[in-house]
Amino acid sequence: MPDKFTAVIADDEAPMREQLKARLKEVWPALHIVAEAGNGIAAIELARLHRPDVIFLDIRMPGKNGIEVASQLAQVAQIVFVTAYDEYAITAFEQGAMDYLLKPVEADRLASTCERLKQRLRANGSAGPDHSGAAKIEQLLARIMQHSQARKPDYLRWIQASVGSTLRMISSKEVLFFRSDEKYTRVQTAQAEYLIKKTLKELEEELDPDEFWRIHRSCLVRVDAISEVTRDFRGRQLIQVKNHPEKLEVSRNHGHLFQQM
């Protein structure tokens, strides 16, 4: 009778989760996927709920990244990191004998990883990782997290906009706000307006979150471009940006950004 082991998959990209599930079905058909998470916070909640034997973690996820998630779950399950980059983390995993997979996940590599997992789980009586090993993992994760926090991310600094046959390079520091406009995104500076095809979601992921805030599902505003926030007779919060007459509405979901109002 095959061992009945369980797993949780955490990755913010659904196609990546589907690919990993398909590969796992090929190399470890007896493994039962009990839950999937699209962000780090959900991964922690689902892992604590289901107590899986294995957790497959993407390193870069919203909410909490894979390193932060693993630091909380190293005592709960065997951890396997799935990543497309982060060379420092991969080197650290190799030195610390931790399991990791590179995207796109290859069947041969996954098969060898699964064999190691089975051996460990059987040795532990399927009770998860031994606590002495988990303590070493936590120390390793703390070092990786310290490194990743010390390294400043490469945020988007230049926006490319086509104006006729000319390509205009707009510094992110020039931008007052971004607003979605049907198939395009409007880029507003103090001097002019431009249209680009990059979505607000893409921009939000690429811009420094300390410099740009989403105030509405259709609007990102540069924080230091805000001159004042007022309320209209209907109680809506309205932002006045510097050097521009237009007022921007703050949605209820983002009203907490201006709690003093």
BELUR-V543759 format. One record per helix or strand of 2 or more residues. SS is the DSSP state (~ for helix, > for strand). FROM is the first residue (numbers start at 1). TO is the last residue. If there is no record, write none. Layout:
<<SS FROM TO> <SS FROM TO>>
//
This chain:
<<> 6 10> <~ 14 27> <> 32 37> <~ 40 50> <> 54 58> <~ 66 73> <> 78 83> <~ 87 95> <> 99 102> <~ 107 123> <~ 131 150> <> 158 163> <> 166 171> <~ 172 174> <> 175 181> <> 184 189> <> 193 196> <~ 200 206> <> 212 216> <> 219 222> <~ 223 225> <> 226 231> <> 237 241> <> 247 250> <~ 252 258>>
//
